[in-house]
Amino acid sequence: MDLRNIAIIAHVDHGKTTLVDELLKQSGSFRENQAIAERAMDSNDLERERGITILAKATSVEWKGMRINIVDTPGHADFGGEVERILSMVDGVVLLVDAAEGPMPQTKFVTSKALALGLRPIVILNKVDKGDAEPDRALDECFDLFANLGADDDQLDFPIMYASGRSGWADMELDGPRKDLAALLDLVVAHVPAPIQIENRQLDFTMLVTTLGNDPFIGRVLTGRVEKGTLKVGETIKALSRDGIKLEQFRVTKIMAFRGLSQVAIDIAESGDIVSLSGMSKATVADTLCSLVVEEALESQPIDPPTISVTFGINDSPLAGRDGKKVQSRVIRERLMKEAESNVAIQVSDTPGGEAFEVSGRGELQMGVLIENMRREGFELSISRPQVLFRNDGDVKLEPVEEVTIDVDDDYSGVVIEKITGSRKGELIEMRPAGVGKTRIIAHVPSRGLIGYQGEFLTDTSGTGVLNRVFNDWEPYKGSIPGRRSGVLISMENGTSVAYAIFNLEDRGKFFIGPQEPVYQGMIIGEHSRENDLEVNPLKGKKLTNVRASGTDEAVKLTTPISLSLEQAIAYIDNDELVEVTPKSIRLRKVFLDSHERKRQSRLAN
């Protein structure tokens, strides 16, 4: 059967997964009356809750006697490691661009990777049926983007389609029949070349591993594209590292291929096809699986280096071990090493004490997803404030700088520009109107300046602004950036919070806790209205007397406490604070719980 391998790339929320859903439906992958979940490719719980794709996944459809393997990729640059690996498996990319928003930072990021590999794109202007769609403007911006990224003449001569993924149609003209996606599938078949690997069927078997999975029944599962030769179930092959060192020799117990949403066991894997193999115990991502006579490993794509690090430690608070089952440093280390193995964009290193581990990655979102997954598995952790990783180029200290694209209402553009170009040391690159009362701001801001800015940005823009960021370059160190302005309210007692105490303390600041919640000495329970930290007693109850007068017994009315999500909590804390994460709660605390110890440490620091 003829093959085509394509990846679907786009910015966040431009409609990749929805389009793949429709392709699966219209190609006959489902029965007439089969119940299918919306965004069927987002299989992970977190993906469903957040409405984003985190892991790249493959599927396949059959069209006019031809098999088209489709890889759905994540849009966030934090998960760019997924995209970089996947692109080496495909021969063409479908670039989705929202007809209203045009190309966005993440579009730029994934497109540059695809163009560098020499892939010829198909551009689809999605959501053209929306009221604010401007397909002509979006198309002009795509041309400009391709030209800026150094596309060659073949790549610039890209076919264009107009589509609505949700309605399930794609046409070559804007005012086409708007019936189905047949024109898109025909274009993929015509425009994307057949895998060149098909010609190598007679050679010895080799395959580059791009993703790693674990199955509870068959163990490690490695997915990739067969570069040369064929492989049958039961054959013995070996695994080579990037350097060509033999890692292991094993018998292939199972070969699976993607057919619709499920994986089906097949007897033989052929050149050009995307398959999953099992039977190995050591081989991992970027290794080469090959027949016993092959000596050279396949070249793998280099991965961009991490830009931030977070320290994962054991939870040593007074409330430790109440919610979670996995609390030992040994268990935490095993889990982090397992994550680093399958996710090549993450690096884990031990700290001198041995009870904490430094995890480096691409961004706060990637770290947030990892912590959220671990807490759901029953882990208890203490998380430090994210630190930016620096580089040295000779005598010059370099730091990561991100390109930030912001869409805000005209009224808020002043405060946003002031914030990012002032204390956060950003550099304004471009500012232009973006249609109906909106302004688009593009700036280069150090990664340090963006830690903790997301929440502040939403407050400044009354929740209407959209901020997108992507790694741009390493630039010389820009000087110190001030952290959080306000101090915090710290509990001075262990026990359970009382409504009366909180009511009397409300003029001191905003609270993160409500009544009847467990608190301990050194725990952060609110934000102080001034710049200094303040110790307060949230346990102080009302002293009862036998005097009854009007006005002494009025009902206590509390302001609703601020509830911080995991990402917000990590972004909020300062260098001397931690986030305590358990399966049931997220608490903030000081590193040193004892007030005397805190004073001693601050004196040493000064």
N, C-alpha and C positions, 0 to 999 in steps of 0.2 A: 504493500500500500504506500502511495506517495505521502511524503511528510512535509509539514511546515511548522517551524518553531517560532513563536512570537512572544514578546513581553508587552504588557500594558503598563505604561508609565504616565504619571501625572502628579500634580500638586494634590494636597489633602482636599478631600471633599469635591473633587472635580468629576467623580462618578465612575471610577475604574471598576469597583466591585459590582455596582449596579449593572454596568454594561456586560460584564462577564455573565451575570445572572441571566440576562436576556439572551445572550448567545447560546447558553446551555439550553434554555427553554426552546428556542426556535430551531435548534439543530436536532431536536428530537432526543436529547439526553434523558428527558423525563417522560414518564407515562402521561397520558391525557389528564387523568384525574389525580396525579400524585401530589401530595401535600409537600410544599417546599417552603422553607423559611426564607424571608427576605434577606438579601446579602448572604446567600448560601455559602460563599467562600470564606466569610469571616466565622470560622468555626470555634475560635477561642472565646471563653466567657468575657474576658476583658475587651476583646475586639467588639463583641456585641454591645456591651454596656457603653463603651465610649464612642462607638460608631466609626472607628478607624481601623485600618489594616495594620497589623504589627509584624506578622510573619508572611514572607512571600510563599505563595502556594501555587502548585501547578494543577491544571485540569486539561481535558482534551475534548474536542468535538469532531464529529465526522461530517464532512460536507462534500457531496458529489463524488463519493468514493475516495476522498482524501482525508487524512487525519491531520487536524491542526492542534498542536500542543500550545496551550495558552498559559502564561505565567502571570498571576496577579501580584503586583508589588505594592509595598507600603509607600505612602506619599511623604511622611515626615523625614526630614534629613537625619533625625536621631537614629532612624532605622536604616540609614543609607548603606550600612554594611551588607544588609540583605540584598539591596538592589545591585550593588557592585558585583556580587558573586553571581547573581542570577543572569546578568546580561551576557556572561560568557557562554551560556547554554543556548542562546537563541540566535536566529539569523535576521530578525527584523523587529522593529518596535512600533507599537501604535501609541502615539503621543496624544493624550486627551487634554484639551484646553477648554476651560469654561469660557463660553462666548461673552459673558459679562465681565469677568475678572481679567481675562487675558493670561499670558504666561506669568507665573509667580516664582518666587525664589526657588522653591523645591523643584519646579518644572526645569529651571535652569540647571540645578544640581544634577538631576538624573539624565537630562538631555546631554549635558557635557560628557558624561560617562559613556552614553550610547554612541555619540558621534566619534569619540576617541577610539572606540572599537571598530569604527567603519560601518556601523549598522545604518541601513537606509530607513528613515522614519515614514510612517503614514500619519498625517495630522488630522485629527477629528475635532471639529469645533462642536463641543457638547452643550446641551441646555440652550439651543438656539430658540426654543419655544418660550423661553422666559421673557417677561416684559422688558427687562433692562439689558437684554442681549445686544451686543454690537459685534457681529461676527467679522465684519470687514476690518474694524480696528484691531480685534484680537489676532486676525490673520497677518496684518502688517507687523504687529509686535512679534509674532512667531518668526517671520522673515528676518527681522532685525536681530532677534535672539540667535538664530542659526548663524547668521553672518558674524556676530560678535564671538561666537564660540568656535569660529574657524571651520565651518562645514565646507566640504568640497562641493563641486558642481553637481555631482550625482545626488548628494544629500540635500542640496538646496532645491533640486527639482522634485520636491515631494508632492504626492497626491493629496488632495484636500477633500474631506467629507464633512457634511453637516448632519448632526445627529441629536437625538434625545434618548439617552440611555434608559430613562424611566419609562418613556412611552414605547421603547423598543423599536426604533427605526433609525436608519442612516441612509442618506442619499448623497449623490455626487453634486446635486444642485440644491440651493437653499429652498426653492419652491418645488421640490420633487414630490413623488407620490406619497411619501411618509407612511409607508405600509409596514416594512420589516427590515431586518438586518442583512438580507441576502446580498445586497450590493457590497457591504463591508467584507463579508466572507469571500465573495468573488475577487475583490480587490486584494485581499491578503494572499489568495492563491496566485494571482497574477503578478503582484509586486514583490512579494517576499521570495527570495530564491530557495530552492530545495537545499537541505543541508549538504554541504560539500563532502561530509563524512560518508555519505552513501557510497561514494566511489571507493572507499577504503574497506569494503566488506571483506575482502580476501586477506587483509593483513591481520597481524596478531592483535588481540583484544586490548584496548586501553580506554580508560574513562577517568575524567576529572571530577572529584566529589565537590558539590557546591552546597548541599545542605545535609544536616545530620538530624535524625529523629530517633525516638525510642519507642518501641512497641512492647507492651507488657507481655506479649506471647512469643514474639520472635526476636526480641532484643534490639540491638543497634541496627538502624536502617539508614543507609547512605544513598542520596539521590544525586544524579548528575546526567550528563549526556554522553552517550557512547561515541567516542571519537573515531575508533578504528575497530574493525573485526566484529565478530558475533560472540555471544556467550550463552551457554546452555546451563540449566539448573544442574547442580551436582559437580560442575567443573571446579578444579582447584586453580585459584589465582593468588596473586600476592599484592601487597600494598606497599607503595614507595612514598617516602616523605618528599617535601619540596626539593631537598638536596640530593635525592636519588638513593637515600639509604633505605634498605629493606626493613619494614616495620614488622610484618607478619605474613604468614602464608595460610590461606583458609579455603574451605570448600563453600561454594555459594549454595545456601539452603533454599533461597527463594528469590525470584525475580518478579517485581511488580511494576505494572505500567498504569498510567492515569487514564481512566476511561470514564468520562463525565466527572461526577463528584467523588467517585470511589476509586480505590486502587484494586486492580484485578491481577491475579497471579498469571504469569505467562511462562512458556517453556523456553523461549529464546529471545535474547535482547539483540537488536540489530543496530548497526551504525546509524547515527543521526537521531535515534529515538531517546526520549527522556525517561529513564527507568530508576527504580529503587532496588537496591540489593541488600540482602541480610546474610549473616554468617560470620562477620568479622568481630574482633573484640577490641582492637586498638585503633584502626584507621579512622581518620576524622576529616573535617573540612579542609579543602585545598590539597589533600593527598591524591596520589594517582593509584587507581586499581588497574592491574594489567595482567596479562598472561605471564607464565613463568620465564619465558625467553626474553621479555622486554627488560632493558636495563635503564632506560632514560625516563625520568619523570616529566609529566606535562607542565608547561609554564602556567602559573595561576596569576590572577589579577592582584596587584598590590592593594591593600586596604588603607584608606586614609587613617592617620593616627588619631587616638582619642584626644579630647580637648579639656575634659573636666574629670576630677576624681572625687569620690565620696568614701568616707571610712565607715565600714559596717562592723559593729562590735556586738558583744553579748549584751543583753539587757540586765543591768545590775541595779535597777531601781528597787525600792522597797516593795513594789507591786509585781515584781518579776515572777514568772512561772505560774500565774493564775489562769491565763487564757491559753497560752501556747503549749504545745507538746515538745517542740524542738528548740531547745534553749542553749545547748552546749556549743562551744566555739568549734569543736571538731565537726559537728553536723553542719554548721553554717559554712565552714570551709569547703566541705564536700559539695554542698549545693552550689556554691559560687564557682568552684572549679568545673563542675558539670555545665554550668551556664557559659563559662568562658570557652569551653570546648565547642559548643554548638553555635555560639554567637561570636564571630571573629572580631567584631568591633569592640568587644569588652576585654579588658586585661585585669587580672587579679594578682595582687602581691601581698605578702605577709608583712606585718609591722613588727618592730622589735619585741614588743611584749608578748605576742602570740595570741592575744585574745581579740584582736581586731584585724580587719583585712581592708586593704585599700583597693577599691574597684574603680577603674578608669573607663570612661565611655564617651559617647558623643554629645550628650545633653541631659538636661534635667528630666525630660520626658522618658527617655530610655531608662534612666535610673529609677524613676517613679514606677514604671511598668514592672521592672525586675523586683522591686521591694513589694509591690502590690501582689505579685505572683507568689512571693515567698510568704507573705503574711497569710495568704489564703491556704497555703500548704501547712500552716500551723507553726511558723517560726516567730520567735520574739527577737527584735533587733534594736540596737540604738544606732542612729544615723547622724553623722556629723554634717556640718554645712558644706556644700559643694565647693571645692577649690579648683581654680583654673590651673592647668598644666602649662608651665613655661618651657621655652627652649633657649639654648645658647648658640648663637652663631658667632664664633670667635669671642670677642669681648662684648658683643651686643646681646642684651636680654630681649627675647621675642615673646609676644603673647598672641593667642588666637583672637582674631577680629571677625565679627560676623556681619553679614549683610542683612539689614533689617528692612522689611517692606511693611509699611503701616498704611491702612486705609481707615481714615477717621472723618467724622463730620467736620465741616469747615470751622465750627465754633471751638472745637477742641484742638485744632492743629497747633495753636500757639503754645499751650501748656505741654504738649507732647514734645515739640521741638526743644523747648526750654529744658525739659528733663533729660532728653537723650544727648543733647549737645553740651549741656552744662556740667553738672557734677559727674555724669556718667562717661564723659570724655569721648562722646561720639562725634562723627564728622558727617555733616549733611551733604549728600551727593546730588539729590534731585527732589524737587517738590513740584507737583503739577495737579491740576483739577482732575478728578476721576469720575466725572458724571454727576448726577443729581445731588448737589450739596455736599459732595465728598472730596477729600484731598488725599492724594497718594504721596507719602513721604518715603524716600529711600535714603538710608544712612548706613555708614560703617561704624559699628560700636564694638568696643572690646567685650569679650565674653563675660569678664568680671562685672561690667556695668549692667549686664542683662540678668544676672542672678537676682531673683527676687523682684524683677520689674513687672512681670506679667500681671500680678494682682493689683499693683499700684496703677498700672496702665488702664486696667478695666475700670478702676475707681475714677480715674481722671476723665475717662471718656464715657462715663455713665453706662458702661457695659456695651457700647455700640461699636467700639473700635476693633479692628482685626489686625493682629501682629504676627508676621511670619519671619522666621530667621533661618539663615543657613550659613555654614562656615564659609568664610571668604578667603582669608590669607593669614599668615603670621607677620606681625608688624612689630617694630620696636616698642618696648614697654612705655605706656602712656602716663605713668605716675600713679599716685595713690587715688583710690576712689572711695569716698566715705560710705559707710554701711548704713544700717537702719538708724533713723533719727531718734525715735522714741525708746524709752526704757521699758522694762516689764514689771509686772506685779508677781512677786514670788511668795509662795506659801511658807509660813514659818513653823507650821505644825503638821503632824500626821493625823489623819482621821477622815471624817466625812463632811463635806461643805454644808453650810447652813444658809437658808434663804435670808434670814435676818442680817447675818454678817455681810453677805454679798450686797444686800440692799443699802447698807450703811457705807459700803466702800465704792459704790457706783460712781461717785463724783471723782474718784481717783483715776478712773480710766475704763477701758472696755474689757469685758470678761470673756474668757474662752470656755469657762465651765458654768454649769447651772447648779442648783441645789441638789443635795443628796448624791454627790459624786465623790469617789475616793480621791483624796489628795495626800501629798507627802511633803516633808520639808525639802525645799529646793526645787519644787515643781513650779513651772510657770503657769499661772492661772489667768493672766490677762495682760493687756498692754497699758503701760502707765501713760498718763496724759503729759508727762514731762520727759526730760531726756535721761534722767537717772533711774536706776532700778530701785524698787521699793518692796520691802518685806511686809506682808500683811497677814492677818489671822482670819482665814475664812471659816473658822469653827466657832466663833464667838456667838453664843446663843443669847436670847433675850432673858434677862433676869426677871423672874415673876414676883410680883408684889400683890398685896391684897387691896391696893388702891385702884379704884375704877373711876376713870374720868373720861369724858368724851375727848377724843383725839389721841389718847395714848395707845389705843388698840387698833389703829387703822390697819387695813390689810396691806401686806407687803406686796408691792408690784415690781417685778424684775424686768429689766430689758432683756430681750432674747440674746443669749450668748453668741459670739462669733464661732461658727463651726469651720475649722480649717480642713481642707482636703489634704491628702498626703503630699502632693506637689507644693501646695501653698505653705504647708508647715516646713518643708525642707528649705524652701526659698526664704521663709520668714526668719529663721534662727540666725543668731550671730555666731562668731567663732567660739565663744565660751559656752555654747548651748548645744543640746542634742534633741533629736526627735526620738521618742520611745514608741516603737511600732509593735503592736500585738494583734492577733487575729480579730480582736473585738474593739480595740481603741487606738487612738493616736494622741499621745501626750507630749507636751514640751517640757524640758527640764534643763537645769544648769548642769554643766559637766561635774562641778563640785557641789554636792548638795548642802554641805555644812557652810554656814555664812562666814565663820572664822577662816575656813580654808579658802573660800572665795577671795576674802580680803588679802590673805597671805599671797595668793597667786597673782592678784592684780598688782601688788607691791613689787613682786619679783619681775613681772612683765614690764613694769615701768622703770 
